Structure formats: structure tokens, C-alpha cells
């Protein structure tokens, strides 16, 4: 009673709009009134076995003291957390720094072999011939803040190459204000642009406008990213014979939003190609406004558009409007197991000459509004999904990301993918706080207020994308829930599996991106097909996990040895999906392993800070 009275007394003192830290001195013993102690009691009450508790998971419990937790809970109950935003983020170990901070322009020379977080007001303007090369530009940073206000403007026969631009970053805000405007000849190439970024914010304000035969190539654009947005405000406007090629655009990305406001507008003899656009993405939002409007003899090709994507929303507003003798070709459009919402408005309307629009295979549940009545062909409109047959795709899939069950054999050497967690370090919130915070699309305005998210900011996109991921319809056979507290995660695991559960994760990141030797392998629950609940991090200010259970899996623990010394360096947890019949034929697993959905099982490792729950054995 004395301790409780002391806490209430401190709370009454600190309720004057200023967060009191008077009693936050840490001791070696766990305060029984702290959120972490409460989580441990919850664990003891709801999990029936007496196995050692996972220190890995408990380390993610809220670090708040009892006093601070009580005070913040009261603020949350009265919708007043926003007034203590900085203290809330700091004390609760949140990540609230998604948006870029203003910086002064920097035009100083640098070593372009490894270059980061600089800004150019005018780079390579009016150059004649030659080439610029950025081998590693802002690679692997936590927060990328790059800007090229004018890049290669009115250059002649000049080439620009970005080998690795912003790859493996956490929050990437990259802006090209004016790229290649008025350039003649030469080429621009981005081999790897913001791949594997958690929160990409990519903008090309004016891309290659008034260009003349200046070839543009994006080998991989935002591949395998997690939430965020990309924007091309004016792409190739008034270009003459400008070929633009996107070999892989946003493939395997999670909740990506892409906008092309003006694409190829008033262009002459343009030749644009998207080999793979949004392939196997999760809940992508792609928006083309004014695509090829008023173009002359333009050829636009989408070899594989959204193939294998899971739900999402695509919009083509004013596509090929008022064109002359244009040609638009979708070889494979949206053939997927879980269709989204696609809308074509003013498709080919007002076109002159022989303008052709072709769809060789076209997925279900699509909508066309106000489109040209002649020249549109649907060679293969389908309302079903093919789950057999061969599929050829040249998309790159990291070695070891997917593998067959037979490869988990003692003595086998196999590639280990990059299993390092790229997310910012955050903690769960106490149940007493997270239960009082809004988390739904209908409460977005309130959520933005709490986290100080401005309109059209990166923070707003993080909130919106997390909601989209958590509110999307479950896939076939999937049970899912997003959790922001340790207690909520325990509840979900117990509800699916029973109270006799245990959590497992890969021990460390040793062996990542190398060939490793497999040591002893143990099948969980005797190696039989079982149930599990896997939890993967989502980008959000506090620690948020997307937890789900899918049918028919086998879970393994395997010793991971150094391939040369044979020393044990890690203990990995792998999950094998036995039933892949509902997967897309474009899924990266089939790109890497061959075969088709339903014909093989697919396995993958549990990455750093992800986990899987199973029944204890």
C-alpha cells in the first residue's frame, strides 16, 4: 500500500503538464509495478508450461518505469499524449524520426566510391561526353537524406551511373529535383535503387523532360522494400525517342505506393518498358496519372504487371489519351490469387491513328471506365488462377532466401541470406497504454495527432501503410493479428496453439550472406506437420508485429557451422510451408527454386528479431 500511495502521489505531482522523472532511478532489481514485471506475470498466468522464458522476447518489453507508465497511461486515456510527444518517444523507446530534417546544400567534392547524405544543387550541368559514377551512394544507412536539385541538365552524350543507391537503408528520403532535363544522347542507369529499404520516400520531380534519345535504365527499383512511397511528378515529358526501362519495379515489396503524375506526356517516339512491375507485392498502390497523354508513336510495354500481388489498388487515370499511333501492351496483367482493385479511366480516349492496346492475360475483378472502343484487345481474360505449368522469370532472388526441405540435412553446405534486422530499435508499449491508443483507418486523424504526422509526410505514410497491412483481408487459410504489446502477442499465440506454447528464433546473425554448413537438425514436434504462429516486425513508431498462422508447416532447429572451420556459429530456426498451392506462380520462391505452386514445399529461415511460436515438445 505504501508503494502504491507513493506512485499515486508522484503522479499527482507530475500532472501539471510536465512529465516527472523524479522516481525513474533504475535499480538492479525489477520493480514489481513496472510494465516488464507485469508482462512476466501475464506470461506466468497464460502459458501453462514451466520452460525458461524467452529472454529474447522479454528484452522487447517496455522499458518504462512504474511511475512513467502510470503517467503516460493517464495521458493516453485523456487523449493528451501528443502534448508530451518527445518524452513519450524517448522514455518508451519509440522510433519517431521518420521525416527528414532541413539541411544546407553541399556541393563539395567527395569520394564517389562510397558517398552518403550529401546534397547537390547543380551536378553535371551542360557536360559534353564523359560519365559520372556513384558506386555506393548512401548504402546501409539508418536515415538517408539525399538531394540532387539539378542533375545532368542539358548534357550531351553524357552517361550517369548509380550502382547502389540507398540500398539496405532504413528510412530513405531521396529527391532528384531535375534529372537529365534537356539531355541529348548518353544514358542514365540505376542498377540498384533503394532496394531492401524499410521506408522509402523517393521522388523524381522532373525526370528527363525535353530529353533527346537519352536512355534511362532502372535494373532494380525499390525491390523487396517495406512500406513507403515513390513519386515521378513529370516523367519523360516532351521527350524525343527516349527509351526508359524498368527491369524490376517494386517487386516483392510490402505496401508500396507508386505515383507517376505525368508519364511520357507529349513525348515523341518514346519506348518505355516495365519488365516486372509490382510483381509479388503485398497490398501495393500504383497510380498512373496522365500516362502517355498526347504522345506520338509511343510504345509502352508492361511484361508482367502486378503479377502475383496480394490485394492492393491500382489506378490509371487518362492513359494514352489523345495519342497518335501509340501502342500499349500488357503481356500479363494482375494474374493473382488474391485480386485487388484496379481502375482504368479514359483509357485511350481521343486517340488518333492506329492506337492499339493489348492484354494477353488479364486478371479478374478489373474495371474499365471510358476507354477507346477500337484497338483494345483482350487475348486471354481470366477469372481463375493457374497453379501449374512452368514459369520463367529473371528476377534476382537473394541466394538462400528460399530453399527446399531436403537441404536441411547435416553436412550440407548452403547459402545463408542476409538475416540482419534492418528495422530501427524499438520496444513494445505496455498493454495499459497500447490498449488506449487508436489503431484503425477510421481513427487516422487521431493517430496522426499523437505521432505528430504532417500531411503527406513519411510519418503519415508509415501509419497508413501499417494500417493497410494489419487491416487487409487474411489470405486463404491464414489467421492474423497485429500486436503492439507482449501481452497481445501471448494472447494470439495461445488462442491459435493452446497455453502450452514456446517461442523460437534464430540465435544470432552469424553466417549471414555467407555459405554455411548445416550441423545437427531437429524437427519440432517430431518433425510432423504442425501449427505455428510466426511474427514479423512492421514499421511503426512502437514495436509492432504482424503475427499470423498458416496451415501445414514443419518447423526445424538447426546448428549452423562455419563452412571452413566447422565451428558452431549459430542456431537457426527454419519454417517449411508444405502447402504452397495458393501461392502466386510469380512468388520469389518459385523464381529461385523453379516449379509451380502446389508442386513443392518452400522453406525459409526466421530472421533476426522475428520469431515463431509452436506447441512445446
Secondary structure, 3 states (H helix, E strand, C coil): CHHHHHHHHHHHHCCCCCCCCCCCCCCCCCCCCCHHHHHHHHHHHHCCCCCCCCHHHHCCCCCCCHHHHHHHHHHHHCCCHHHHHHHHHHHCCCCCCCCCCCCCCCCCCCCCCCECCCEECCECCCCECCEEEEEEECCCCCEEEEEECCECCCCECCEEEEEEECCCCCEEEEEEEEECCCCECCEEEEEEECCCCCEEEEEEEEECCCCECCEEEEEEECCCCEEEEEEEEEECCCCECCEEEECCECCCCEEEEEEEEEECCCCECCEEEECCECCCCECCEEEEEEECCCCECCEEEECCECCCCECCEEEEEEECCCCECCEEEEEEECCCCECCEEEEEEECCCCECCCEEEEEEECCCEEEEEECCCCEEECCECCCCCCCCCCCCCCCCCCCCCECHHHCCCCCEEECCCCCCCCCCCCCCCHHHHCCCCCCHHHHHHHHHHCCCCCCCHHHHHHHHHHHHHHCCCCCCCEEEEECCHHHHHHHHHHHHCCCEEEECCCCCCCCCCEEEEEEEEEHHHHCCECCEEEEEECCCCCEEEEEECCCEEEEEEEEEECCCCCEEEEEEEEEECCCCCCCCCCHHHHHHCCCCCCCCEEEECCCCCEEEEECC
